[in-house]
């Protein structure tokens, strides 16, 4: 059985590195909490008024709630792992943090993939019979697919409670300045089981997202080419809207792929927890849900109007 052993003792991390990590990841998490909390509040209020939401609104509500919980949990994990590392490296506590964060990350990836598929089917224009069939069935299938994705995320996260991550203590590490010994914490990762759960929890929604985003970008580019062939000016509002949609989809795609890679590297424990690469993975994982929420607010007309109304109310109160 393939195992990877990694030193997870954080005593070697300097105070400056700890402060830098807490400030950067904390800023990203707070940004994500505000952004996703705002999206959840807007769609949650709409759901409370109408007792139902359209498919796109339902996906955004579930995605924003998932990311809100994810960013809160990531902030707690960063605080515990950097400031209370002895408690954090107890096997039960360590496993709890990993299981919850894996479930929230998997849910986030699946819901974001379904959001991309929904936008692709709603906006893209292809004549293939399969695409036309999916476009007709999407309103019926999507609620069940969302519940199934959450169930898959839950099932894939439970195995992380055993046989994937283990933390053990070596109390016989000699200290160079005396005859005493000190405790050193190591994490043990089952690489085979991790790779299997990676394919189920990350790889499948990753492929779905890439295909949906690529099809949407292709459809938008084809439409732009047709508009140009019809001698539509480059300053036409419709063309500008299409270009903006391509840019937004490209940003989403880049953020999604980079986050999936950072998540796998972080779960694999290929880096020591106090190494710059590990800190970079944490930073990317905190930046993705925050950055995506900001882009969603800026790119969605309804959310953008609601944000401006909120800003005006805050200014009036101040």
NORNORVEN-V911778 format. One record per residue. N is the residue number from 1. SS is DSSP state (H for helix, E for strand, - for the rest). PHI is phi in whole degrees, 0 to 359 (none if undefined). OMEGA is omega as a letter, one per 20 degrees, with the letter a starting at -180 (NA if undefined). Layout:
BEGIN
N_SS_PHI_OMEGA + N_SS_PHI_OMEGA
END
This chain:
BEGIN
1_-_none_a + 2_-_283_r + 3_E_231_r + 4_E_239_r + 5_E_257_a + 6_E_227_r + 7_E_289_r + 8_-_247_r + 9_-_285_a + 10_-_258_r + 11_-_294_a + 12_-_284_a + 13_-_281_a + 14_-_290_a + 15_H_298_r + 16_H_297_r + 17_H_293_r + 18_H_297_a + 19_H_297_r + 20_H_300_a + 21_H_297_a + 22_H_295_a + 23_H_291_a + 24_H_294_a + 25_H_293_r + 26_H_295_r + 27_H_297_r + 28_H_296_a + 29_H_294_r + 30_H_296_r + 31_H_301_r + 32_H_294_r + 33_H_297_r + 34_H_294_a + 35_H_295_a + 36_H_288_r + 37_H_297_r + 38_H_295_r + 39_H_298_r + 40_H_296_a + 41_H_294_a + 42_H_296_a + 43_H_284_r + 44_H_295_r + 45_H_295_r + 46_H_296_r + 47_H_294_r + 48_H_294_a + 49_H_287_a + 50_H_263_a + 51_-_67_r + 52_-_198_r + 53_-_227_r + 54_-_295_a + 55_H_303_a + 56_H_299_r + 57_H_294_r + 58_H_295_r + 59_H_296_a + 60_H_297_r + 61_H_296_a + 62_H_295_a + 63_H_294_a + 64_H_292_r + 65_H_295_r + 66_H_300_a + 67_H_287_r + 68_H_299_r + 69_H_295_r + 70_H_299_a + 71_H_291_r + 72_H_296_a + 73_H_292_r + 74_H_296_r + 75_H_297_r + 76_H_297_a + 77_H_295_r + 78_H_298_r + 79_H_296_a + 80_H_293_a + 81_H_291_a + 82_H_261_a + 83_H_253_a + 84_-_233_a + 85_H_293_r + 86_H_294_r + 87_H_294_a + 88_H_299_a + 89_-_274_r + 90_-_291_a + 91_H_303_a + 92_H_295_a + 93_H_292_a + 94_H_301_a + 95_H_294_r + 96_H_301_r + 97_H_300_a + 98_H_292_a + 99_H_297_a + 100_H_294_a + 101_H_290_r + 102_H_293_r + 103_H_300_a + 104_H_293_r + 105_H_292_r + 106_H_298_r + 107_H_300_r + 108_H_300_a + 109_H_294_r + 110_H_295_a + 111_H_295_r + 112_H_295_r + 113_H_295_r + 114_H_293_r + 115_H_296_r + 116_H_297_r + 117_H_296_r + 118_H_299_r + 119_H_296_r + 120_H_297_a + 121_H_291_a + 122_H_282_a + 123_H_258_a + 124_-_294_a + 125_-_229_r + 126_-_233_a + 127_-_261_a + 128_-_296_a + 129_H_302_r + 130_H_296_r + 131_H_295_r + 132_H_296_r + 133_H_294_r + 134_H_298_r + 135_H_295_r + 136_H_286_a + 137_H_271_a + 138_H_300_a + 139_H_295_r + 140_H_278_a + 141_H_280_a + 142_H_300_r + 143_H_303_r + 144_H_293_r + 145_H_294_r + 146_H_296_r + 147_H_295_r + 148_H_297_r + 149_H_296_r + 150_H_295_r + 151_H_295_r + 152_H_298_r + 153_H_300_r + 154_H_294_a + 155_H_295_a + 156_H_283_a + 157_H_274_a + 158_H_299_r + 159_H_300_r + 160_H_288_r + 161_H_285_r + 162_-_204_r + 163_-_67_r + 164_-_248_r + 165_E_247_r + 166_E_220_r + 167_E_244_r + 168_E_226_a + 169_E_244_r + 170_E_253_a + 171_E_267_a + 172_E_250_r + 173_E_285_a + 174_E_288_r + 175_-_264_a + 176_-_293_a + 177_-_271_a + 178_-_204_r + 179_-_272_a + 180_-_281_r + 181_E_239_r + 182_E_226_r + 183_E_278_r + 184_E_225_a + 185_E_261_r + 186_E_233_r + 187_E_254_a + 188_E_241_a + 189_E_243_r + 190_E_280_a + 191_H_291_a + 192_H_295_r + 193_H_295_r + 194_H_297_r + 195_H_297_r + 196_H_297_a + 197_H_289_r + 198_H_298_a + 199_H_298_a + 200_H_286_a + 201_H_270_a + 202_H_242_a + 203_H_295_a + 204_H_296_r + 205_H_296_r + 206_H_297_r + 207_H_297_r + 208_H_301_a + 209_H_295_a + 210_H_298_a + 211_H_296_a + 212_H_297_a + 213_H_295_a + 214_H_295_r + 215_H_295_r + 216_H_294_r + 217_H_297_r + 218_H_299_a + 219_H_295_r + 220_H_295_r + 221_H_294_r + 222_H_298_r + 223_H_294_r + 224_H_296_r + 225_H_298_r + 226_H_294_r + 227_H_295_r + 228_H_292_r + 229_H_293_r + 230_-_271_r + 231_-_65_r + 232_-_283_a + 233_-_295_a + 234_-_293_r + 235_-_268_r + 236_-_297_a + 237_H_302_r + 238_H_295_r + 239_H_293_r + 240_H_298_r + 241_H_296_r + 242_H_295_r + 243_H_297_r + 244_H_297_r + 245_H_294_r + 246_H_296_r + 247_H_297_a + 248_H_298_r + 249_H_296_r + 250_H_295_r + 251_H_298_r + 252_H_301_a + 253_H_296_a + 254_H_297_r + 255_H_300_a + 256_H_296_a + 257_H_294_a + 258_H_296_r + 259_H_295_r + 260_H_299_r + 261_H_295_r + 262_H_296_r + 263_H_296_r + 264_H_294_r + 265_H_297_r + 266_H_294_a + 267_H_289_a + 268_H_284_a + 269_-_56_r + 270_-_283_r + 271_-_244_r + 272_-_298_a + 273_-_295_r + 274_-_256_r + 275_-_277_r + 276_H_301_a + 277_H_292_r + 278_H_295_r + 279_H_297_r + 280_H_298_r + 281_H_297_r + 282_H_298_a + 283_H_296_r + 284_H_295_a + 285_H_294_r + 286_H_279_a + 287_H_284_a + 288_H_298_a + 289_H_295_r + 290_H_289_a + 291_H_295_a + 292_H_293_r + 293_H_294_r + 294_H_296_r + 295_H_295_r + 296_H_296_r + 297_H_294_a + 298_H_289_a + 299_H_267_a + 300_-_260_a + 301_H_303_a + 302_H_296_r + 303_H_293_r + 304_H_296_r + 305_H_295_r + 306_H_296_r + 307_H_293_r + 308_H_294_r + 309_H_296_r + 310_H_296_r + 311_H_299_a + 312_H_294_r + 313_H_294_r + 314_H_296_r + 315_H_296_r + 316_H_293_r + 317_H_293_a + 318_-_279_NA
END
